[in-house]
Amino acid sequence: MAAYGGDGGCGAWSTVPSRSRRAASHAFAPPRGGGGGGGGDDRAPGAAGGLAEAVEGLEIGGGGGERRLDKYDIPVEVRGEGAPAPADGFEAAGLAEAVLRNVARCGYESPTPVQRYAMPIVMGGRDLMACAQTGSGKTAAFCLPVISGLAAVSSGGYGRRDRGSFERRAKPRALVLAPTRELAAQINEEAKKFSFETGIRVVVAYGGTPMYDQLRDLERGVDLLVATPGRLVDMVERSRVSLEAIKYLVMDEADRMLDMGFEPQIRKIVDMMNMPKKSVRQTLLFSATFPPEIQQPLTLVFVETKREADSLRYWLYSKGFPATAIHGDRTQQVNAFVTTLVNV
């Protein structure tokens, strides 16, 4: 893979040779505080799901089910102003010592491509939109840096709730949203492995089962909460969970959540339940695919009418600038993700 480059270490960069860019996966890493720039790279974004095309036909599972994506030179493309260089290994990513010990316990020798690129971005305090195929190690790509960040300012596993306090609301510092109970349970198990002996307490909450046991678990304290949107909304409305201390918001399989109709719940969680603003928290979106309209939001231009928005989009596109219009006639999925979640 090509090394990180660019004028003064800033701007967009890519490991993808020009002949292979059609097969690249994408990660969008806007700088904190809003205003992600293109860094001088004026190439249009490639097709979503390009990583799947890049590894098509490669055997990524051994006889024992072991995935070795870390052994392949898979092309990766990253956009974002001053995006950090990929990590050469788990130690180079700046993970906490306790987390590194858990990585070794899990038998991980070297990070997969999505982990190499995602971990430094998250550890650097940046927002991230990452697209990589299922089975490429996305769960560890966000769990490892998030748990490391929590461990650096550990609150002893009580999520800012005093053990002797009468306050019954749990106040997690990190929230991972998943579309299904099966995926939530899987993320919970992975997060617990990576948080072993770190002082970070992981709790899962999903529907389809009685809430009582989950509430009892929350009352013991929580730093990282893994939840499905519907169950989380229910718990917040019952005043059993507060989102006021959230530092990390992660959405796994974000495209599936849209397809399954969770957009109203996501809006409610982010906008109406006392979650810190996007300028304060980190927002991480992970998925196997993203609609092209939301892969690279770089600049927002406001106009008065829908017609003017469409006309400006057409003019920009005719001049060679990748552009899209956001207004009431466009899909709510696109509007929700671009304007609500990520600093653009």
Buried (B, 14 or more C-beta within 10 A) or exposed (E): BEEBEBEEEBBBBBBBEEEBBEBBBBBBBBBBEEEBBBBEBEEEBBEBBBBBBBBEEEEBEEEEEEBBBBEBEBBBBBBBBBBBBBBEBBEBBBBBEBBBBBBEEEEBEEBBBBBBBBBBBBBBEBBBBBBBBEBBBBBBBBBBBBBBBBBEEBBEBBBBBEEEEEEEBBBBBBBBBBBBBEBBBBBBEBBBBBBBEBBBBBBBBBBEEEBEEBBEBBBBBBBBBBBBBEBBBBBBEEEBBBBEBBBBBBBBBBBBBBEEEBBEBBBBBBEEBEBBEBEEBBBBBBBBBBBBBBBBBBEEEEBEEBEBBBEBBEEBBEEEBBBBBBBEEBEEBBBBBBBBBBBB
